[in-house]
Amino acid sequence: MSEVVEGRVGSKGELFPPKEIREKLGLKPHTKVLLHVADGKLIVEPIPSLEDLMSREPVVTITIEEFRKFREELSRQVEE
């Protein structure tokens, strides 16, 4: 189980997680996050920036020709 640390809620309802949590999640000023509640717990997930995504290894590789064929097939399916 992960370590539990204390944060606070501001007077306007803002959440203030401690620095150690922000660093673990890579939260910098103006980072967008997804928030959802599961089993009564708030889950915070950073949304990666385009720069972050571009610096990662690709999950899938595809040639331009494969992409064109795939797009043509999708277009045919939509037209049916």
Secondary structure as UniProt FT lines:
FT   STRAND          8..9
FT   TURN            11..12
FT   STRAND          15..16
FT   HELIX           19..25
FT   TURN            29..30
FT   STRAND          33..38
FT   TURN            39..40
FT   STRAND          41..46
FT   HELIX           50..55
FT   HELIX           64..79
//
